[in-house]
Structure formats: C-alpha cells, structure tokens
Amino acid sequence: MLSEPSAAIVRATLPAVGGAIDQITPLFYGRLFEAHPELLRDLFNRGNQADGTQAKALAGSIAAFATLLLERPDRRPDAMLARIAHKHASLGITPDQYTIVQRHLFAAIAEVLGEAVTPEVAAAWDEVYWLMAGALIAMEARLYAQAGVENGDVWRDWKVVGRLEETADVATFMLRPADRAPSPPFQPGQYVSVRCPLPDGASQIRQYSLSCAPNGTDRWISVKRVAGTDGAPDGEVSNWLHANVKEGDVLTVSAPFGDTVLDEGESPVLLASAGIGGTQTISMLAHLAATGSERRVTVVHADRSESTHPFRTELDLLAGKLPDADVHVWYERPESPRAPEYTGLADLAGVEIPDGVRAYLCGPVPFMKSVRGQLLARGVPASRIHYEVFGPDLWLAGPAG
C-alpha cells in the first residue's frame, strides 16, 4: 500500500510523469545500455528496442501500477504483476537488476522533469517503484522455487531430436534434455525462452509456447520466421533458428513459465488463436485429449490461408478425440475451392458461446483485442478471458483478464 503522503504526491504528478514518459524512456535506456551494454546484447530484445515497443511497455506498466495504487489502495494488481513476473523468470531476472534499473530510470526522470523533481517527488515515485519491484521479486522467487532452480538459474541445454516443417515459415523443434535428466513439468499454455548465439556475438532471447502435451518427456516449440514490416527489422532469433538449427544440435532453453494456463475445472473452454498463436491451442487440446476430458471445447482459429495454417491436421485430429468439441476456422484468402467454414477475419457472431465459458487467447494483439471485445460484448466476464502476449505487453494500461 502506498503511504498517504506519497499517494498525494503521485496523484498530483502522475500527469506530468505520464506526459513525459516518451522523453524519459529513451533517455533511460540510453543510460542503461551505455553503463551495461551486456543487457542490450544478451537480455533485452533488440528488435523491440529498435521499434520503441519496449519503451511503451515500460511506460504502460509503471503508469498502470501507479494508477491502480491510487484507485485501489487496498488491492495489489496481482494479475498484471504475475504476467510480468513469469516473463522475468523466463529470462532469469535477478533482484540486483532492479537496483540497476531504478538508478538509471530515476536519473532520466530527474533530467527530463528538472526542478519539478523535488526530493519529496523523487521519494514518492521511488516508493511506487519499490512496491512494484518488491512484489515482482517475491513472485519471481516463488516461481524459481516452484521450478526447482536457484534465483535466475533457469537455463539448461536441450538437444534437438527432430525438426518438422509445418509450413513454409513455421518449423517445430523437438527437444530433449541433453543430460537425459528428467524434464521439468509444465502446464498446457506455458512457454519457454530460447537463448541463441547470433553472428555478432550477442545472445538474444525469445519466448515460444510449448506446442506439445505436458505428459511426454520431450518439449516441442514451433517457431514462425518473422519478416520485418514497416521498417522494423526481421526477427533475429526466429530467422537464426530456421536457418541454423537442425536435428542433433543443442539449444539453451529456460524452464517453463507463463500464467495463461488451462484450468483443471469442468467449465466449457474456448480456445481462440491466430497464426502461430495456435501453438497454445494445440498444447491445450493435446492435454484435454490425453486426459480424456469431457469438457465442452470450442476452437476458433484465424489464418491467412490454408498454406500458412500450422497444425491444421493436428487440430482436427485432436478435436476429433474429444466428445464435445467444435472447430471454427477463418481464412482471409482461401486458396482452394473447398473454402473453410468462414472467410475473412474472425467473427464470433455465428459461434455459440456456452454459459460459464473460460476463454484462452493467443495470437497477434489486434486479433486478441477483437476477440476479447466480442466476448465481453457477449457477456463473458473479463476475469474469464485469459491471453498471452509475446513481446512487450501494451495492454497493461488497461483492464486485463
């Protein structure tokens, strides 16, 4: 809980800090990477730095946390914090790194806002920062303990025991512990981080959903080759994996994390995905089929065309193993006379939404925003709509399911 004096100062200065965040964040990252170039080289996503999305995510998370402290002083925003904590744990973030961030962030705030940052203002925002950082550190410590690792020690070598070309731009890599030790358990819907050595000496990290059922010994990740658009660079890690990794190679992979996981109840389930977001759907369907679930399952998937749709065969096969499952597929540009059930963008108007449904969304942010909005309009509570965002979470400033 934010102290009363600090709450009054944060309330008065939040508009100024929020209004200047576009100036503060580039200065902050410039200071941070000048003092610690290894963080840009080996930890932060250089693509997100290049297009500015990381700065937007930082602004969103700080502003959202401060706003919630003011609006709901007796409730900590654990849903928002949990998503960040899982991402941090998958990167191996340690408590000392929060001190580094605080030092350079507050130096940037002071430089941009100048005399407005009095000692009292600095102390109030420092309290906000450490309330957020302290909560995240505690959550991440619990996640490390649950994974059976020391703080930050999430990395392990995995051997590639198979590679499948799902589409022209999607490949599945089948992984097995290189030391043949037991695989850490995971829940359907979770992801792992993959750390790759790039030609310039950097070791960049990206997260990928696990696309297999949790009950096997192997772990599968399915990676889409990312082509840069609108001036953004090509995906460094995805393209490196596609070009360089083959059966017999070894990858450095984190323990599994992620809070968007299939619940173990009996309520109806809606699995909504687009493009490579179907990896989460396939993992959840595989789990439901493997456990003989009798839950009502509705699958919604959108893709550009038949040839870009990964796991179409597996989708039908797994859904066919469930006693009460419906599959609805949209293609923007169908390629064959045998058109899918729907053409165009995903529209749930013709899809029955059962009472008490719990929805899981994965895919591009515009797709998830659209589906989430449609579900809310159909009366599904926000608390029953779960989503996974890979990359900076730009929804943090708004309500999240």
C-alpha positions in Angstrom: 0.0 0.0 0.0 1.3 3.4 -0.9 1.7 5.8 2.0 -0.7 8.7 2.3 1.9 11.5 1.7 3.3 9.6 -1.3 -0.1 8.9 -2.7 -0.9 12.6 -2.7 2.3 13.5 -4.5 2.0 10.7 -7.1 -1.6 11.7 -7.8 -0.5 15.3 -8.4 2.5 14.4 -10.5 1.2 11.4 -12.4 0.0 13.5 -15.4 3.4 15.2 -15.7 5.3 11.9 -15.4 3.0 10.2 -17.9 3.1 13.1 -20.3 6.9 13.0 -20.3 7.4 9.2 -20.5 8.2 9.3 -24.2 11.1 11.5 -23.4 12.1 9.7 -20.2 12.2 6.1 -21.6 14.7 6.7 -24.5 17.0 8.6 -22.1 16.7 5.8 -19.5 17.5 3.1 -22.0 20.4 5.1 -23.4 21.9 5.5 -19.9 21.2 1.9 -19.0 22.8 0.4 -22.1 25.8 2.8 -22.0 26.5 1.6 -18.5 25.6 -2.0 -19.1 26.0 -2.9 -22.8 25.7 -6.6 -21.9 22.0 -6.0 -21.1 21.2 -5.0 -24.7 23.5 -7.6 -26.1 22.3 -10.6 -24.1 19.0 -9.8 -22.3 16.8 -7.1 -23.9 15.0 -7.7 -27.2 16.9 -5.6 -29.7 14.0 -5.6 -32.1 11.7 -4.2 -29.5 14.3 -1.6 -28.7 14.6 -0.7 -32.4 10.9 -0.1 -32.9 10.2 1.5 -29.5 7.7 -1.0 -28.2 9.8 -1.8 -25.1 9.7 1.8 -24.0 5.9 1.8 -24.5 5.6 -1.3 -22.3 7.7 0.2 -19.6 5.6 3.3 -19.6 2.4 1.3 -19.6 3.5 -0.9 -16.6 4.7 2.0 -14.4 1.7 4.2 -15.2 -0.8 1.3 -14.7 0.8 0.3 -11.4 0.8 3.8 -10.0 -2.8 4.4 -11.2 -4.0 1.2 -9.6 -2.2 2.0 -6.3 -4.2 5.3 -6.3 -7.6 3.8 -7.4 -7.5 0.6 -5.4 -5.2 1.3 -2.4 -6.2 -1.9 -0.7 -5.7 -4.3 -3.7 -2.4 -5.2 -5.3 -2.7 -5.7 -9.1 -1.5 -9.3 -8.9 -2.9 -10.2 -12.4 -0.7 -7.6 -14.0 2.3 -8.4 -11.9 2.0 -12.1 -12.4 2.3 -11.7 -16.2 5.5 -9.6 -15.8 6.9 -12.0 -13.2 6.6 -15.0 -15.4 8.3 -13.2 -18.3 11.1 -12.1 -16.0 11.5 -15.6 -14.6 11.8 -17.0 -18.1 14.7 -14.6 -18.7 16.4 -15.4 -15.4 16.0 -11.9 -13.9 17.6 -11.4 -10.5 16.9 -8.9 -7.7 20.1 -6.9 -8.3 18.9 -5.9 -11.7 16.0 -4.0 -10.2 18.5 -1.7 -8.5 20.3 -1.1 -11.8 17.1 -0.2 -13.5 16.0 2.1 -10.6 19.3 4.0 -10.7 19.1 4.9 -14.4 15.4 5.3 -14.6 15.3 7.9 -11.8 18.3 9.7 -13.3 16.4 10.0 -16.6 13.2 11.3 -14.8 15.2 13.9 -12.9 16.9 15.1 -16.2 13.7 15.4 -18.1 11.5 17.0 -15.4 14.2 19.1 -13.9 13.3 21.2 -10.9 9.8 19.6 -10.7 11.5 16.5 -9.2 11.9 17.7 -5.7 13.3 15.3 -3.0 9.7 14.7 -2.0 8.6 13.8 -5.5 11.6 11.6 -6.0 10.9 9.8 -2.8 7.2 9.2 -3.6 8.0 7.7 -7.0 10.8 5.7 -5.5 8.2 4.2 -3.2 6.0 3.3 -6.2 8.9 1.7 -7.9 10.0 -0.4 -5.0 6.4 -1.5 -4.2 6.2 -2.8 -7.7 9.8 -4.2 -7.8 9.4 -5.8 -4.3 6.2 -7.6 -5.4 7.9 -8.8 -8.6 11.0 -10.0 -6.8 8.9 -12.0 -4.3 6.7 -13.5 -7.1 9.8 -14.4 -9.2 11.4 -16.1 -6.2 8.4 -18.3 -5.8 8.4 -19.2 -9.5 12.1 -20.1 -9.3 11.4 -22.3 -6.2 8.5 -24.0 -8.0 10.8 -24.7 -10.9 13.3 -26.2 -8.6 16.1 -23.7 -9.5 18.1 -21.0 -7.8 17.1 -17.4 -8.5 17.8 -16.8 -12.2 19.4 -20.2 -12.8 16.7 -21.2 -15.4 18.9 -22.3 -18.3 19.6 -25.8 -19.5 20.9 -27.5 -22.7 18.3 -29.3 -24.8 19.2 -31.5 -27.8 17.1 -31.1 -31.0 15.9 -34.7 -31.7 13.7 -33.7 -34.6 12.6 -30.9 -36.8 9.2 -30.6 -38.7 8.4 -28.1 -41.4 4.8 -27.2 -40.5 4.5 -24.5 -43.2 7.0 -22.5 -45.4 7.5 -20.2 -42.4 6.8 -22.4 -39.3 9.1 -25.1 -38.0 8.7 -27.3 -35.0 11.8 -28.2 -33.0 11.5 -31.3 -30.8 13.8 -31.0 -27.7 15.1 -33.4 -25.2 17.3 -32.7 -22.2 20.9 -33.0 -23.3 21.9 -34.5 -20.0 19.0 -37.0 -20.2 17.8 -35.9 -16.7 14.0 -35.8 -16.1 12.2 -32.9 -17.8 10.7 -30.2 -15.6 6.9 -30.3 -15.7 4.9 -27.7 -17.4 1.2 -26.7 -17.8 -0.6 -26.5 -21.1 -0.3 -22.9 -22.3 3.1 -22.2 -20.9 6.2 -21.2 -22.8 10.0 -21.4 -22.6 12.7 -18.9 -23.5 15.4 -19.8 -26.0 18.8 -18.1 -25.9 20.6 -18.1 -29.3 24.1 -17.0 -30.2 24.0 -14.6 -33.1 26.7 -13.8 -35.6 27.7 -10.5 -34.0 28.4 -12.2 -30.6 25.1 -11.3 -29.0 22.9 -13.9 -27.2 19.4 -12.8 -27.8 16.4 -14.4 -26.0 12.8 -15.1 -27.2 9.8 -16.9 -25.8 8.0 -19.7 -27.6 4.8 -21.5 -26.5 5.2 -25.2 -25.9 3.2 -27.0 -28.7 3.0 -30.5 -27.1 1.1 -32.1 -24.3 2.7 -31.9 -20.8 2.8 -35.7 -20.2 5.7 -36.5 -22.6 9.4 -36.4 -22.0 10.2 -34.1 -24.9 9.4 -30.5 -25.3 8.3 -29.1 -28.7 8.5 -25.4 -29.7 7.1 -24.2 -33.0 8.7 -21.1 -34.4 7.5 -18.7 -37.1 10.0 -17.0 -39.3 9.4 -13.2 -38.7 9.8 -10.9 -41.6 10.2 -7.2 -40.7 7.5 -4.8 -41.9 7.0 -1.0 -41.9 10.7 -0.5 -41.3 11.0 -3.0 -38.4 13.9 -5.5 -38.6 13.5 -9.2 -39.4 13.2 -11.4 -36.4 16.7 -12.1 -35.3 16.2 -15.3 -33.3 13.4 -16.8 -35.4 15.4 -16.4 -38.6 18.5 -17.8 -36.9 16.6 -20.8 -35.7 15.2 -21.5 -39.1 18.5 -21.1 -40.9 20.8 -22.8 -38.5 19.2 -25.4 -36.2 18.9 -29.0 -37.3 18.5 -32.4 -35.7 21.4 -33.1 -33.4 22.1 -29.5 -32.4 21.8 -28.2 -28.9 19.8 -25.2 -27.7 19.9 -23.3 -24.5 16.3 -23.3 -23.1 14.7 -22.0 -19.9 12.4 -23.7 -17.5 8.7 -23.3 -18.5 6.8 -20.3 -17.3 3.6 -18.4 -18.1 0.4 -17.7 -16.2 -2.1 -18.3 -19.1 -2.6 -22.0 -18.4 -5.5 -24.3 -18.9 -7.5 -24.6 -15.7 -8.4 -28.1 -14.4 -12.1 -27.4 -13.8 -15.1 -28.7 -15.8 -16.3 -25.4 -17.3 -16.6 -25.0 -21.1 -13.5 -23.9 -22.8 -13.0 -21.5 -25.7 -9.5 -21.7 -27.4 -9.0 -18.7 -29.8 -5.9 -18.3 -31.8 -4.5 -16.7 -35.0 -1.4 -17.7 -36.9 1.4 -19.1 -34.8 -0.7 -18.4 -31.7 -2.2 -21.9 -32.5 0.7 -23.4 -30.6 -1.0 -22.7 -27.3 -4.3 -24.1 -28.6 -2.6 -27.3 -29.8 -0.9 -27.8 -26.4 -4.2 -27.3 -24.5 -6.1 -29.6 -27.0 -3.4 -32.3 -26.7 -3.7 -32.2 -22.9 -7.5 -32.4 -23.0 -7.4 -35.4 -25.4 -4.6 -37.2 -23.4 -6.6 -36.9 -20.2 -9.9 -38.0 -21.7 -11.6 -34.7 -20.9 -15.4 -34.5 -21.4 -15.5 -30.7 -21.2 -17.2 -28.7 -23.9 -14.5 -27.2 -26.1 -14.9 -24.5 -28.8 -11.9 -23.8 -31.0 -11.6 -20.6 -33.0 -8.6 -20.1 -35.3 -7.9 -17.4 -37.9 -5.1 -17.5 -40.6 -4.2 -16.0 -43.9 -4.7 -19.2 -45.9 -4.6 -23.0 -45.8 -0.8 -23.0 -46.6 0.0 -20.6 -43.8 -2.1 -22.5 -41.2 0.2 -24.6 -39.0 -1.2 -27.7 -37.2 -4.4 -27.9 -39.2 -4.3 -31.7 -39.4 -3.4 -31.9 -35.7 -6.2 -29.5 -34.8 -8.9 -31.7 -36.5 -7.3 -34.9 -35.1 -7.2 -33.7 -31.5 -10.6 -32.1 -31.6 -12.0 -35.4 -33.0 -10.8 -37.2 -29.9 -12.9 -35.1 -27.7 -16.6 -35.9 -27.2 -17.9 -32.4 -27.3 -15.7 -30.2 -29.5 -16.4 -27.7 -32.3 -13.8 -26.2 -34.6 -14.3 -22.9 -36.4 -11.6 -21.7 -38.9 -11.4 -18.4 -40.8 -9.0 -17.8 -43.8 -8.5 -14.3 -45.1 -7.6 -15.6 -48.6 -8.7 -19.2 -49.2 -6.6 -20.9 -51.8 -8.8 -23.8 -52.8 -12.4 -24.2 -53.9 -13.0 -26.1 -50.7 -13.3 -22.9 -48.7 -13.2 -23.1 -44.9 -16.3 -22.6 -42.8 -15.6 -18.9 -42.7 -13.8 -16.4 -45.0 -12.3 -13.1 -43.8 -11.5 -12.1 -40.2 -12.6 -14.0 -37.1 -16.2 -13.0 -36.2 -17.8 -14.8 -33.3 -21.4 -13.7 -34.2 -22.2 -17.2 -35.5 -20.3 -19.1 -32.8 -22.2 -20.4 -29.8 -20.6 -19.2 -26.6 -21.6 -21.5 -23.7 -22.6 -20.1 -20.3 -19.7 -20.2 -17.9 -17.1 -20.4 -20.6 -13.4 -19.8 -19.9 -11.5 -18.3 -22.9 -7.8 -18.6 -23.8 -6.5 -16.2 -26.4 -3.1 -16.3 -28.2 -2.1 -14.5 -31.4 -1.4 -11.0 -32.7 -2.6 -8.2 -30.4 -5.2 -6.8 -32.9 -6.7 -10.3 -33.1 -6.9 -10.8 -29.4 -8.3 -7.3 -28.8 -11.0 -8.1 -31.3 -11.9 -11.5 -29.9 -11.8 -10.2 -26.3 -14.1 -7.3 -27.2 -16.5 -9.7 -28.9 -16.5 -11.9 -25.8 -17.1 -9.0 -23.5 -20.0 -7.9 -25.6 -21.5 -11.4 -25.4 -21.4 -11.2 -21.6 -18.2 -13.2 -20.8 -16.6 -11.6 -17.7 -13.1 -10.2 -18.2 -12.0 -12.4 -15.3 -12.7 -15.5 -17.5 -10.8 -14.2 -20.6 -7.1 -15.0 -20.5 -4.5 -14.0 -23.1 -0.8 -14.4 -23.8 1.3 -11.6 -25.4 4.8 -12.3 -26.6 6.9 -9.2 -26.6 6.1 -6.1 -24.6 2.5 -6.2 -23.2 0.9 -3.0 -24.4 -2.3 -3.8 -22.7 -1.0 -3.2 -19.2 -2.5 0.3 -19.0 -6.0 -1.2 -19.5 -8.1 -3.9 -17.8 -6.8 -7.4 -18.4 -8.4 -10.7 -18.0 
